[in-house]
Amino acid sequence: MKPSLSLILAAGLFLVLPANLSAESRTWTSSDGRALEGEILSLEGDQITLKTERGNFEIPLSRLSEADQTFAKEWKEKKMAATPGDEPEKGGGGNKELGDFENLVLGEWPTSVSADFEVDAIQIVKEDKDTNEYIYRSPHFEFHSPLRLSATVVREFARIFEATFEFTKAMPIGLAPEPWGDGYYLTKLYADKATYYADGGIEGSGGMFSYSWRGREILKSVIKVPLTNLGVEYTGTRFIVDHKKRSDTLIHEIAHQMTGRWLPLLPTWFTEGLSETVSTQRYDGGRFTLTSMDRSIREDVTKRTGNDREFSMLNLERLMTISGQEWAADLTRPGGSSTNYPSANVLFYYFLRLDGDGKGTNLVNYMKAIAEGMKEEEARQEILMAGRSYAELQEDVESKWRTEGLRLTFQ
């Protein structure tokens, strides 16, 4: 286990490194004013790794001062810009492993999708009480837990993961989710919210997904979630699962993990919109109901904004070109999340089921073009927008959603 910055700073240590360590060696200050000398090695999600004389330390970025957080984010942006291939252009280069378009039937939707597997499908990979390491597997997911759990409990909470996998697999756009590495999607569980937050979990979140890549290779892909947010409770004699626990935020994060190798190639509105479309559908006990998807989206818009059947969304030029950094910055502003997430949801569903022939044809052809190497901007303008201007596209989005009972305006 890597020592934490908070432990080092609490000990009152101020480390001075050799001058030849790196030009990036600098003084880092924690949010409570303590200092540490070190070199930044990486920034992945909310986790920063610093190289110091005492070794490498991986800590939550939120533990550092605002100035240091800004420095770290700017360092990463410069690093990506200076290192060819670290962050690939959206599209370009081609990747035949992406998607499954040969077996795709456009517009063919099931009425529901579910995770159907028995308790004997749960594998107990490791149970070590001395190290508090417990590893369990469902058909497509691997769970690392600090607590020993019964196969029945694992099966109960694994259903939300497996059902989300089945949903994205059934979505007729050729996404073709498939675990990489050892064949399982990784989820790290925490005994409580305190340990989740200490390991970089976002305050107030139901769970989080983080990943990193090099070129087009996924290096890390992990869901982090406290057991309590899965509805796992200890009764005094055993663990049980409370099925009434809200799960839409977690489903959103799982859906991100399902987009796999597409993540570095697709724009923010697409990945966020897909995750929102999945997470806003009706879910109950391992089953998604897909018979009224548009209504589920309308209901979510109402819940987020407080406006019944009316929504002022981001204008499409802004939404379709927004970067991940700009998206994150928007979420820190008042009303940002209640605008950005529904905007992406509304737009993604439009291309999925309302645009053109209603079968997602432009969306699928756009994905095919990106998979074959076309740059995202070219594929967007030539294929997804089909030669329409942003103003013309807004008119059609507004018109199609009006027939679904949602009146749109654009900011």
N, C-alpha and C positions, 0 to 999 in steps of 0.2 A: 504494500500500500504506500502510495506517495505521501510524504508529509505535506501538510497544508500550510499555506502562507500565514494563516491566522495563528498557527502554533508557533511558527518561527518569529513572527512579529511580537507575539505575546511574551516571548522570552527576552525581548528587548535587544535582539541582535541586529547590528548594522553591518552588513557584509561588504567588503571592498574587494573587487575582483581585479585580476591582472589586467593591465592596459591592453594587452594583445588578445583578450578574450573575443571581443567583437566590437565593431563600431556601433552596434545597437545596444551595448551595455549601458544601463541608465538606472537612475533611482526610481523605484516604484513605491507609491504611497497607498496604503490601505484607506478605506473610507473613514477609519477612526484616527488617521494621522500617523501611523507607524510606517517606517521606511525599510526598503530592501533593495539591494543592488542586484541586478540580473539582466539577462538578455532574453528577449522574446523569441521563442522557438516556433510557436504556432498559436492560432486562434481558430477554434472550431466551435461554432455556435456560441454558447456562453462560457466556454471553457478556454482559459489561456494557460499556456505552458511556458514557464520561465526557467532559464538555465542559470544556476547560481554556483558559487563555490562549494556549496553543500549538496549539490545535486539538482535534479529537475523537479519543479513543483507545478502541479496542475491544480488550478483554482478557478472558482467562478469569477468571471469578469466583473460582476456586480460588486465584488468585495473591494475593488480598487476605486481610487478617486475618479471623479468625472474627467479630469484632465488625462489621467492614464487610460481610461476607457476610450477616450477620443483618439489618443495616440495609437492604441492597439488596433482600432478599427482602420485608421488611416494607414498604418503599417501593412495591414492585410491587403487593403486596396492597392497599395503600391507594389506589394509583392506579386499579386495576381497579374497586375498590368505588366510587370517586368519579366515575368517567367512564362514564356510561351507554353501553352498547353495546360497550365495549372487550372485556369478557368476557361473552358472552351467557349468559342463564340456560340451563340444560340444557333444550332444547326451547323452545317459545314462538316466535311470529313466523312460522313456516312458511317452507318453502323447497322449491318445486316442482322445483328442479334436483337435489335429493337422490334418489339411488336410481333403480332401474328395476324397478318392481313390476308393470307391465303385462305384461311378457314373462316373468315369473317362474313357474317350475313348482316348487312346494314339494316338498322331499324328493328332488329329482332330482339324484343325485350321480354324477359320473364315477368310474371306478375309478382313474384317474390323470390328472394334468395335466402338460404339458410345454411347454418353450419351443423351438419348432422354427423356426429361421430360418437362412439361409445367411450366409456371411461377406460376401457382397456387400450384405447388408442393413445393414452397418455403414457409417455415413457419417463421413467425415473432414471436420469442420467447420472446424477451424483447427489449424495446426501452425506455431508461431513459436518457433524455437530461440533468438532474441535475448531474448525475454521469458519463455521456458520455459512458454508457454501452449499446451496441446494439448487440443482439444475433439473428442469422438467421440460418435456417437449410435447406439443400437440402436433397435428399433421404438418403444419408449416411454420410453427413458431417455437423458439427456445426461450425459456424464462429463467433468469438467474435471480434467485430469492435469498434473502438473509434468514428466512424462517422455513422450517419444515412444514410442508403442506401435503394434504392427502391428494390422491389422484382425482378424487371427486371434486374437490375445491378447485384444482387446476382446470379441470374440464369445464366447470361452470364459468370461470372468468375468461377462459381461452375462447369461448364461443363468440365473444364480441370481436376478437381478433380474426378468427377463422371466417366469421360471417362477413367482415369487411373485405377480407381476401376474396371471398366468393362474389361479392358485389362488384368489385373492380374487375374481376375476371369475366363476369357476365356482361359488363358494360360493352355494348357493341361498337367499340372504337379501335379494337386491336391492341389494347394496352398490354395484355399478356403478362401480368405480374408473375414473377418467379424468383424465389430466394436465390441468393448467390452465396459464395463462400462454401460453407459446409452444408448448405441446403436448407437453412432455417433462418427466418427473420429473428433478430435478437431483441429481447425486451429485458430491461433491468428493473427489478422490483425493489421497493424500499419498505422497511417496516413501518415507517410513519412519515409525515410530511416534513418533519424537522431534518431527517437524514436526506430526504429528497431535495430540499432546498439547499442543504449543505453541499450537495454534489452538483449544484448548478441548476436545479429545478426552478422554474419561473414562479414567483409568488402568485398564488391564487389560481394557478393552472391545474387542469385535471390530469395533465401528462404532457410530455414534450418529445419531439422527434429531432434528432440531430444526425448529421451525416457530413462526410467529407469525401473529396475525390481528387484524383490526379489524372489529368487528361480526361479519358472517358472511363477510368477505372474507379469504382466505388471502393474507398478505403475503410469507411466506417458508416454503419447505419444502425441506429439503436433508438428504441422507444424507452423513455424513462417514466415510471409511474409509481406512486405510492400504492401499496396494497389496499389502503383504505379507500382510494379512489376507484378501485375495482369492486368495491362493495364487500371486501373481505373483512370480517369481524371476528374477534375472539370472544367466545361466550364464557370463558373461564375453564372450559374443559376441552373445547375444540374450536377450529375455525369454520365459519360458515360464510356464504355469499348472499348479500342483500341485493336482490335483483331490481330494487327500486332506485338504485343509485343512478343519477344522471350520467350519460355516457357520450353526449354529442361532441364534447371537446376532445375526448380520447379517440373517438372514431375519426375525427379530422386528422389527428396526428398519425394514426395507423394508415389512413388513406395516403398520406404523404409517403410513408415507407413503401407502399405498394407501387408507387410510380418509378421506383428503382432507377435504372440506367437512363430514364427519360429526364430525371431531375436537372442535370446540368445543361440540358438542351432546350427545354421548354421555358417560356416566359412566366413571370410570377403570376399574372392573372390566370393562366391556365392551371398551374399546379394548385394555387389557392382555390380557384373556382371548382376544380374537380373535387378537392377535399371537402369543400363546403356543400356541394351537391350531394355527396355521399352522406355527410354527417347530418344533414337536415332532413333526411328521409326517416320515415317511421321505423323504429327499431324496437323489438321486444323479444327477449329471451332467445337470442341467437338467430332471429329472422328479421330481414328488411322487407317491408311491403312497398311495392313500386307501382301501384296502380294509379296513384294521384301525385306524381312527383312535383308537378307545378304547384299544386295546392300546398304541399309541405314547404316549398320554397317561399310562397307568399306568407305563410304563417310565421316562418322564421324572420322574414323582413319586418313583419308587424311587431314581433316580439323584440327585435333589436332596436327599431326606430320609434315604436309607439304609434305609427301612422298606419291606419287600416287601408290596404289596397293602394297606397301611394308611396312612391319612393324616389328620392332625389339622389341619383347615383353619380359616380365619377363619369366625366365625359370620356368617350371611348378612345380618343387619341391618348389621353393621359393614362387611362387604365391599361391599354394594350401595349404601352411602351414603358410602364413603370418598372424600375429596377428593384431588386430585393432590398437594397439599402434605403431607397425612397419609400418603399412599402413599410419597412420597419420604422422609419422616421414618422410616417403618417400615423402609425398606431400609438405613438406617444402623445399625440395631440388630442384634445377633447373631441369626442365623436368620431375619431379616426376608425376604430374597429367597427363601429355601427354603420359606417359608410363603405369601407374598403371590402370587407368580407362579403356582405350582400351584393355589392357591385360585381365582384368576381363570380359569385354564384349565379346571378341573373345572366351575365354574359356567357358563362360556360354552358348553362342549360340552353340558352338560345341556340348556340352552335350545335349542341347535342341533339335537340329535338324540335326546334322551331324554324331554323334557317332552311331556306330552299325547299327541298323535298321532304323535310322533316325527319330524315334518316341519318343526319350527321355526316352527309357525304363530303361537304367542304372541310369539315373538321378532320375526318379520316384522311382525305387526300393531303391536307396540310401536314398531318403527322407522318404520312408516308414520305412526303418530300423531304422533311427534316431528317428522317431515318436514312434517306438515300444521299444526304449531304448538302441539300439546299440550305442556305442561311435563313434563319428564322424571319428576318425582316422581309426577304424576298418571298418566302412561302406565305407569310401573312398577307402581303399586299396582292400577290398574284392569285393565290389559291383560296385562302380563308376568307378574305374580303371580296374575292371574285371581281376585282377591278373597281369596287365601290369606294367612294371617298368615305372618310369618317362620318361626315354629315349624313350621307346617304345611308350608311350602315346604322347610324343612330335612329333614323326614321323607321327603318325596318324593325330594329329591336323594339322600339317603342310600340309600333303597330302590332307586332306579333304578341308581345306581352299584354297589350290591351285586350286582345281576344282571350287571354288566359286570366283576365280579371285583375291585372296589376297596371296602374297608371304610372308611367315613368317620366321624370324630367332629368336633365343632365347638368351637372355643375360645371 
